[in-house]
Amino acid sequence: MAKQPRILAGQTAAITGAARGIGRATAQAFIRQGMRVAIGDVDLATAQATAAELGAGTVALPVDVTERESFAKFLDDAEAQLGPIDVLVNNAGIMQVGRFIDEDDLTARRMVDINIHGVILGTKLALERMIPRNRGHIVNISSQAGKFGAPGGATYSATKHAVVGLTEAVRGELRLMDAQIDVCYVMPFVVNTELGSGLGEARGLSTLQPSDVADAIVDALQNGIVDVWVPKSAKRTSTLGQLLPRRLSEGMARAMKADRVLAGANNDVRKDYELRAARSEPGLEAGSEQPRIEQGTES
């Protein structure tokens, strides 16, 4: 007999980086499930506007995911207003693209601080609350770049690989502790958000909408899915690539133009996002704009 999907109504969720994009869409999907939602963002004004638009008692709170005090206060305030947190979605992240050899050190450090340390910190702080209750679910947003490695986004890919490894390891530790807490990671293809603006296209894969990722997160919460591929068909492609010899799997990626998705980014289209991402963590000064990757002949 098939397991019944878990009921999410009445649960409390906190989502980082939720003023816009995937975070906002996830908040909206949670509200449809009858959940209480706290959205956190370094851009409080936009978060407040988003919360007002979403309604349903959604609260907006400031959070800098790179600072323990800020992250802890976000979770404390969310619990004070909405009740104990059942779900944390570590969604906050940035992606600045360009050739690895041209990337300045501050740009790399910013991505590592937000995309890795932010997830590590959020996971630790959530577990401090969830382990005594012996319940909860942590959702870490990774990327398909976290499985394949994407030319034009080497450091970004590294941060998303780290999210996958972190999640798998923490899940194993929780199992050894016999803790009834779920941890999963979400790996979308390119999503129609500011972060995904101006990127190249891969044959056979369409740009996702934020709601596609949000629906996949709801499905993961309801059915206990650990590795969440969006779209689901990407998992078959990944499995096939692992079975093939490297020469053939890399040839398949070139044929699909998967190696051009980040490397073929349109810097003019991405300029506004890249500038905002460069200022997204108050503790760091903005790095320099990344040089355009010159394209060779297409395979």
Phi, psi and omega per residue, in radians:
M1 nan 2.270 -3.106
A2 -1.158 2.483 3.104
K3 -1.166 2.482 3.099
Q4 -1.386 2.397 3.094
P5 -1.016 2.502 3.128
R6 -1.173 2.528 3.087
I7 -1.500 2.212 -3.087
L8 -1.739 -0.263 -3.098
A9 -0.981 2.347 3.115
G10 1.571 -0.179 3.119
Q11 -1.386 2.748 3.113
T12 -1.899 2.317 3.140
A13 -2.189 2.508 3.005
A14 -2.093 2.335 -3.072
I15 -2.249 2.210 3.077
T16 -1.564 2.704 -3.136
G17 1.030 0.691 -2.953
A18 -1.817 0.206 3.123
A19 -1.214 -0.412 -3.064
R20 -2.676 3.085 2.975
G21 1.072 -2.445 -3.083
I22 -1.055 -0.706 -3.135
G23 -1.059 -0.786 3.119
R24 -1.099 -0.813 -3.133
A25 -1.087 -0.624 3.118
T26 -1.180 -0.722 3.070
A27 -1.019 -0.764 -3.133
Q28 -1.109 -0.730 3.128
A29 -1.144 -0.678 3.113
F30 -1.129 -0.723 3.134
I31 -1.064 -0.692 3.103
R32 -1.085 -0.466 3.117
Q33 -1.474 -0.036 -3.137
G34 1.508 0.390 -3.139
M35 -1.615 2.707 2.994
R36 -1.602 2.402 -2.982
V37 -2.291 2.340 2.953
A38 -1.974 2.170 3.105
I39 -1.848 2.304 3.134
G40 -2.035 2.539 3.126
D41 -2.845 2.641 3.044
V42 -1.220 -0.401 3.074
D43 -1.663 1.463 -3.017
L44 -1.121 -0.685 -3.097
A45 -1.041 -0.783 3.122
T46 -1.190 -0.656 3.094
A47 -1.074 -0.729 3.126
Q48 -1.128 -0.716 3.099
A49 -1.116 -0.711 3.118
T50 -1.105 -0.794 -3.138
A51 -1.060 -0.712 3.133
A52 -1.122 -0.681 3.137
E53 -1.222 -0.658 -3.118
L54 -1.277 -0.594 3.128
G55 1.149 -2.631 3.101
A56 1.010 0.516 3.112
G57 1.323 0.245 3.127
T58 -1.101 2.370 3.133
V59 -1.970 2.539 3.100
A60 -1.958 2.326 -3.095
L61 -2.408 2.601 3.097
P62 -1.338 2.533 3.027
V63 -2.715 2.300 2.938
D64 -1.908 1.868 -2.995
V65 -1.191 -0.188 3.131
T66 -1.535 -0.131 -3.101
E67 -2.008 2.101 -3.097
R68 -0.973 -0.807 -3.095
E69 -1.059 -0.753 -3.139
S70 -1.147 -0.773 -3.113
F71 -1.161 -0.758 3.138
A72 -1.085 -0.704 3.125
K73 -1.150 -0.656 3.084
F74 -1.011 -0.835 -3.127
L75 -1.214 -0.697 3.107
D76 -1.068 -0.813 -3.122
D77 -1.167 -0.663 3.100
A78 -1.081 -0.755 3.139
E79 -1.209 -0.628 3.125
A80 -1.103 -0.605 -3.080
Q81 -1.603 -0.513 -2.993
L82 -2.137 -0.213 -3.094
G83 1.846 2.998 -3.091
P84 -0.919 2.395 -3.087
I85 -1.354 2.166 3.069
D86 -1.620 -0.556 -3.056
V87 -2.352 2.269 2.948
L88 -2.028 2.233 3.047
V89 -1.893 1.897 3.060
N90 -1.428 1.507 -3.035
N91 -1.795 -0.461 -3.053
A92 -0.999 2.298 3.127
G93 -3.020 2.774 3.100
I94 -2.304 2.765 3.087
M95 -2.443 1.939 3.021
Q96 -1.925 2.175 -2.994
V97 -1.839 2.780 -3.133
G98 2.642 2.970 3.124
R99 -1.118 2.419 -3.125
F100 -1.008 -0.692 -3.092
I101 -1.235 -0.244 3.111
D102 -1.752 -0.130 -3.039
E103 -1.273 2.260 3.099
D104 -1.385 2.773 -3.020
D105 -1.144 -0.605 -3.140
L106 -1.173 -0.626 3.094
T107 -1.102 -0.788 3.120
A108 -1.098 -0.784 -3.104
R109 -1.122 -0.651 -3.139
R110 -1.109 -0.790 3.136
M111 -1.132 -0.712 3.119
V112 -1.124 -0.770 -3.120
D113 -1.077 -0.789 -3.078
I114 -1.416 -0.858 -2.992
N115 -1.346 -0.528 3.140
I116 -1.851 -1.057 -3.077
H117 -1.067 -0.609 3.100
G118 -1.092 -0.698 3.125
V119 -1.244 -0.729 3.096
I120 -1.030 -0.841 -3.105
L121 -1.105 -0.828 -3.138
G122 -1.072 -0.699 -3.141
T123 -1.138 -0.761 3.113
K124 -1.079 -0.827 -3.085
L125 -1.158 -0.641 3.109
A126 -1.181 -0.731 -3.119
L127 -1.147 -0.567 3.070
E128 -1.004 -0.556 -3.137
R129 -1.549 -0.665 -3.004
M130 -1.404 -0.638 -3.075
I131 -1.062 -0.796 3.093
P132 -1.059 -0.504 3.128
R133 -1.505 -0.288 -3.098
N134 1.003 0.718 3.052
R135 -2.798 2.771 3.092
G136 2.449 2.923 -3.117
H137 -2.537 2.203 3.088
I138 -1.939 2.226 -3.134
V139 -1.989 2.060 3.132
N140 -1.870 2.171 -3.126
I141 -1.483 2.016 3.060
S142 -1.859 -2.411 -3.106
S143 -2.964 2.781 3.017
Q144 -1.146 -0.367 3.007
A145 -1.117 -0.366 3.092
G146 -1.360 -0.107 3.053
K147 -1.912 -0.662 -3.006
F148 -1.784 -0.547 -2.987
G149 1.390 2.083 -3.008
A150 -2.008 2.053 3.038
P151 -0.955 2.401 -3.085
G152 1.612 -0.108 3.112
G153 -2.564 0.897 -3.024
A154 -1.085 -0.878 -3.115
T155 -1.195 -0.707 3.069
Y156 -1.012 -0.817 3.121
S157 -1.031 -0.722 3.134
A158 -1.068 -0.726 -3.138
T159 -1.150 -0.630 -3.107
K160 -1.377 -0.532 2.945
H161 -1.027 -0.756 -3.116
A162 -1.081 -0.671 3.121
V163 -1.089 -0.721 3.110
V164 -1.098 -0.868 -3.123
G165 -1.098 -0.738 3.107
L166 -1.028 -0.849 -3.077
T167 -1.097 -0.788 3.136
E168 -1.082 -0.744 -3.110
A169 -1.174 -0.787 3.130
V170 -1.112 -0.694 3.098
R171 -1.031 -0.742 3.114
G172 -1.119 -0.712 3.116
E173 -1.120 -0.716 3.126
L174 -1.121 -0.641 3.103
R175 -1.138 -0.726 3.097
L176 -1.120 -0.521 3.105
M177 -1.447 -0.101 -3.075
D178 1.038 0.604 3.121
A179 -1.539 2.330 -3.100
Q180 -1.520 1.013 -3.121
I181 -2.197 2.291 -3.133
D182 -1.690 2.528 3.057
V183 -2.363 2.309 3.132
C184 -2.454 2.895 3.093
Y185 -2.317 2.532 -3.009
V186 -2.003 2.263 -3.052
M187 -2.167 1.501 3.107
P188 -1.459 2.744 2.889
F189 -1.358 -2.919 -3.123
V190 -1.043 2.300 -3.119
V191 -1.982 2.508 -3.118
N192 -1.314 1.295 3.080
T193 -2.313 3.108 3.068
E194 -1.061 -0.712 3.127
L195 -1.047 -0.614 -3.106
G196 -1.615 0.131 -3.068
S197 -1.230 2.513 3.016
G198 1.240 0.225 -3.131
L199 -1.466 2.846 3.107
G200 -1.303 3.059 -3.129
E201 -2.036 2.597 3.059
A202 -1.906 2.460 3.132
R203 -1.096 2.322 3.071
G204 1.507 -0.046 3.131
L205 -2.220 2.212 -3.138
S206 -1.685 2.645 3.047
T207 -1.088 2.336 -3.130
L208 -1.478 2.767 2.948
Q209 -1.692 2.639 3.105
P210 -0.924 -0.592 -3.139
S211 -1.136 -0.502 3.087
D212 -1.099 -0.747 3.135
V213 -1.212 -0.735 3.133
A214 -1.052 -0.743 3.123
D215 -1.120 -0.647 3.110
A216 -1.161 -0.615 3.093
I217 -1.159 -0.768 3.087
V218 -1.033 -0.767 3.121
D219 -1.050 -0.706 3.130
A220 -1.129 -0.721 3.118
L221 -1.146 -0.706 -3.086
Q222 -1.265 -0.574 -2.979
N223 -2.072 0.112 3.052
G224 1.178 0.615 3.130
I225 -1.373 2.363 -3.093
V226 -1.608 -0.982 3.132
D227 -1.776 1.905 -2.973
V228 -1.806 1.818 3.123
W229 -1.595 2.352 3.090
V230 -2.306 1.957 -0.008
P231 -1.303 2.874 -3.111
K232 -1.060 -0.534 -3.110
S233 -1.083 -0.389 -3.138
A234 -1.122 -0.440 3.122
K235 -1.142 -0.659 3.117
R236 -1.138 -0.715 3.113
T237 -1.095 -0.732 3.126
S238 -1.106 -0.767 -3.141
T239 -1.097 -0.739 3.107
L240 -1.082 -0.765 -3.136
G241 -1.077 -0.597 3.132
Q242 -1.262 -0.490 -3.122
L243 -1.411 -0.482 -3.097
L244 -1.380 2.673 2.965
P245 -1.033 2.632 -3.072
R246 -0.923 -0.742 -3.096
R247 -1.027 -0.707 -3.126
L248 -1.316 -0.693 -3.137
S249 -1.152 -0.680 3.101
E250 -1.210 -0.618 3.063
G251 -1.111 -0.675 3.103
M252 -1.110 -0.726 3.128
A253 -1.107 -0.698 3.110
R254 -1.161 -0.700 -3.140
A255 -1.110 -0.603 3.118
M256 -1.434 -0.124 -3.044
K257 1.111 0.415 3.115
A258 -1.144 -0.447 3.135
D259 -1.371 -0.035 -3.122
R260 -1.912 -0.007 -3.045
V261 -1.074 -0.871 3.092
L262 -1.567 -0.668 -3.119
A263 -1.132 -0.427 -3.139
G264 -1.708 0.333 -3.099
A265 -1.089 2.516 3.096
N266 -1.561 1.836 -3.068
N267 -1.103 -0.542 -3.139
D268 -1.169 -0.720 3.122
V269 -1.179 -0.635 -3.053
R270 -1.500 -0.061 -2.964
K271 -0.979 -0.806 -3.097
D272 -1.136 -0.744 3.132
Y273 -1.126 -0.795 -3.107
E274 -1.039 -0.663 3.124
L275 -1.173 -0.736 3.123
R276 -1.158 -0.703 3.126
A277 -1.106 -0.621 -3.138
A278 -1.167 -0.305 -3.123
R279 -1.986 0.245 -2.975
S280 -1.393 -0.203 3.120
E281 -2.157 1.939 -2.996
P282 -1.044 -0.381 -3.077
G283 -1.374 -0.128 -3.094
L284 -2.137 2.524 3.017
E285 -1.349 2.740 -3.132
A286 -1.149 2.365 3.013
G287 -1.393 3.028 -3.107
S288 -1.338 2.750 3.080
E289 -1.137 2.407 -3.072
Q290 -1.366 2.421 3.127
P291 -1.137 2.657 3.086
R292 -1.204 2.437 3.053
I293 -1.425 2.121 3.109
E294 -1.306 2.256 -3.088
Q295 -1.512 2.356 3.028
G296 -1.526 -2.900 3.124
T297 -1.260 2.508 -3.115
E298 -1.320 2.537 3.099
S299 -1.401 nan nan
